[in-house]
Amino acid sequence: MAMAMTTMTAVAGPRPFGNMDWLNEPEEWSLKDGVLTMQVTGQSDFWRVSHYGFTVDDGPFLYTERGGEFEAKIKVAGDYRDRFDQAGLMLRIDHENWIKCGIEFVDGHYNVSAVVTHGKSDWSVIKLDRPIDSIWLKAVRRRDAVEIFYSFDDKEYTMMRNAPLADNVPVKVGPVAAAPDGRGFKAVFSHFKVTHLPDIRRLEWLERNK
């Protein structure tokens, strides 16, 4: 079923997904009451070089750009069905430097997954013992690293990765999805929020120079 095409405009207040831009906009997506629904583009992915020997950069990614340190959080759900179907959160400096994390469906199992890319991609997974309806993801950018957490209830968070990412450069952050092997699937994103964090080095300087 086709979803209505929606044009995003800036809105007052902390409304999720307001005033954001697409990289690889999918053909079908909608935005209603702070919930983003997309039909993920089939045969799409983000990956660079390692293991498989190819580079692809064509999955749908909706982003806002932030400088400095921040915390990003989002709730993700999807009708995963084909191998490597995935949906989650991305932090991206450019096509060679990025992080994506979320749920990835592999060989009939749900996995909490992260890919960290600096020239070449790596991949880490945590296999879940059951299917889940949704997951919360949180990424905290401090100095030259990003801490990635996941939760099933937005209360208790578990760290899944601490990964390097260059500091003092703007970062694009927002929902991401891909369907490398399949025809595409429906993914739903909500409760997206980016919270500014005061630069920790500046706080340390202020403490030393009271």
Secondary structure, 3 states (H helix, E strand, C coil): CCCCCCCCCCCCCCCCCCCCEEECCCCEEEEECCEEEEECCECECEEECCCCCCEEECCCEEEEEECCEEEEEEEEEECCCCCCEEEEEEEEEECCEEEEEEEEEECCEEEEEEEEEECCEEEEEEECCCCCCCEEEEEEEECCEEEEEEECCCCCCEEEEEEECCCCCCEEEEEEEEECCCCCCEEEEEEEEEEEECCHHHHHHHHHCC
